[in-house]
Amino acid sequence: MIEYVKGDFFDYKADIRINTVNCVGVMGAGVALEFKNKYPEMYKSYVEICKRKEIAPGNPFVWEEYDLFSSCIIINLPTKLHWKNPSEYDYVERDLVWLRDYLKGKSGEITVTLPALGCGHGGLNWDIVKSKINHYLSDLSAKILVFEPASSNKQLAEMDYRARLQGDNVTTLYPNDNNYPSILKESHKKEIYCKGNIQILNSKKISLILGNAISEKESSAIYKILAEIKKENIAVVINLNNRKQLELAKSLLEKNYKLIIIIPYGILQFKYTDVLRKYQDKYILLSFLPPMQEFKKYEYVNSLKKCLGLADIVLCCCENIEDVEKSIKYLKGYNNLFYIYYGEKSVKAFEGLNANKISISASTKKPNVTVVRQILDMEKVN
């Protein structure tokens, strides 16, 4: 049971107290500083744990103190790596998953005090964090007292988070939802924000691995291969990282292909809705990040991994060997991996991978996609 409260954190009696910390042994501000002053022995142990690098988001430090009359359990949840860095929503989610499992193992009536994770000096949006707390902890038998932040970032406070999602027709998928891609339930395990035709997620999927610059030769090869497959229940999965990829997405939609478009930033930051509006029944936009998260360079790699994770077929479309080399290490281990043959350099680039070459058949003068068809004709849909 969750109860939202205000006031002094230590005025409430509790069996378990949650402290938000970093991973470098510093408790210099906010609630963490109060914990340091009230429990100096706990702080000493926490510093040692940090020195040994035995604490991380999703792997907190639990400290217990007992005397003749009472006991105290303090759980130090890391919402950031270094005290200089902002908190991360991903870290909060890892902590909440761990806390949920920990509390499920506790018997009897217990009371837990929980601060607004990462919303003070961590800079996170309380509305987003609150929704995550509700999602992960609301079905527990423990009494959880959640302390709402005294103040919040002015910009975020002016924005009604839920209204923005609803107004932009954004759907939130959780792992227990029927439309949540089954292939991601083990690897992702978190909510997915999506916009568009959600039924497309039930299609067989060909994920295209693209370079930053898409040449006419590459586009032509993609169109020829997809035309030979001729499967109405197929969806094409692409990462949308730049204008060239947006142009390819629009061209595929004009040719009546169904698209799953993955973006490396929050879904409420997507700025091309008007460009794709008339194709809204033919595509679904997916974001695996908090809705208002701005673009971060490292999310390119994470969106590529999601593109690969969704695939029944992975098709590497790059002619530029440098683009291929950037992706190679992420392609290892995929059985249904194909690449477009642009010459012997292509073959060399894919040596060591279990990859199949797609080239032009000498007899039909068309791309040889027989193996691709056989895989897509299998009954299982991921």
Secondary structure, 3 states (H helix, E strand, C coil): CEEEECCCHHHCCCCEEEEEECCCCCCCCHHHHHHHHHCHHHHHHHHHHHHCCCCECCECEEEEEECCCCEEEEEEEECCCCCCCCCCHHHHHHHHHHHHHHHHCCCCCCEEEECCCCCCCCCCCHHHHHHHHHHHHCCCCCEEEEECCCCCCHHHHHCCHHHHHHHCCCEEECCCCCCCCHHHCCCCCCCEEEEECHHHHHCEEEEEECCCCCCHHHHHHHHHHHHHHCCCCEEEEEECCCHHHHHHHHHHHHCCCEEEEECCCCHHHCCCHHHHHHHCCCEEEEECCCCCCCCCCCHHHHHHHHHHHCCCEEEECCCCHHHHHHHHHHHCCCCCEEEECCCHHHHHHCCCCCEEEECECCCCCCECCHHHHHHHCCCCCC
